[in-house]
Structures are given as structure tokens and as C-alpha cells.
Amino acid sequence: MYERVNEDPARRTHAVESGHNVLRGAPEDLSKLVLGAAGDQPGTLGAAGTG
């Protein structure tokens, strides 16, 4: 699936060194990806919750 989705220009993909459970296997990497994606989205809450 990663290969198919990775070729779609409308999506951003990231490879993380982890097993199936990325939350358990690479929590720091997942946090960075989620926070980075949230910062890229207009209308999301900022650090102070003022979005």
C-alpha cells in the first residue's frame, strides 16, 4: 500500500522504522509527524489552543 499511496501527489507519506504498532514502536517519530501535520493545516489549534 505504501508504494501505491506514495506515488499519489495529493498525499504525503513518511516511512517510520517500526513494526505494525507505530505508537508503541516509534512514539517520538509519530509525535513529530502528527504535530508537523497539525501545524500545516489551517484552522487547527495552536500550542496555546487559540487556533
C-alpha positions as CSV (number, residue, x, y, z in Angstrom):
1,M,0.0,0.0,0.0
2,Y,2.8,2.4,0.8
3,E,4.2,2.2,-2.7
4,R,0.8,2.9,-4.3
5,V,0.0,5.8,-1.9
6,N,3.5,7.2,-2.1
7,E,3.0,7.8,-5.9
8,D,-0.1,9.9,-5.3
9,P,0.9,13.6,-5.5
10,A,-2.1,14.6,-3.3
11,R,-0.7,12.7,-0.4
12,R,2.4,12.9,1.8
13,T,3.9,9.7,3.0
14,H,6.5,9.0,5.7
15,A,8.4,5.8,6.4
16,V,9.0,5.1,10.1
17,E,11.2,2.3,11.4
18,S,8.6,0.4,13.4
19,G,6.5,-2.7,13.5
20,H,2.8,-2.7,13.0
21,N,2.1,-0.6,16.1
22,V,3.9,2.6,15.4
23,L,2.6,4.2,18.6
24,R,4.5,1.6,20.6
25,G,7.5,1.1,18.3
26,A,8.3,4.8,17.4
27,P,6.3,7.2,19.6
28,E,8.7,10.1,19.1
29,D,8.6,9.8,15.3
30,L,4.8,9.6,15.3
31,S,4.6,12.6,17.6
32,K,6.8,14.6,15.3
33,L,4.7,13.6,12.2
34,V,1.4,14.4,13.9
35,L,2.5,17.7,15.3
36,G,4.1,18.7,12.0
37,A,0.9,17.8,10.1
38,A,-1.2,19.7,12.5
39,G,1.0,22.8,12.0
40,D,0.5,22.6,8.3
41,Q,-3.3,22.7,8.5
42,P,-5.2,26.0,8.6
43,G,-7.8,26.2,11.3
44,T,-6.1,23.8,13.7
45,L,-5.4,24.7,17.3
46,G,-2.0,26.2,18.1
47,A,0.1,25.4,21.1
48,A,-1.9,27.9,23.2
49,G,-5.2,26.5,21.9
50,T,-6.0,29.7,20.0
51,G,-6.0,28.1,16.5
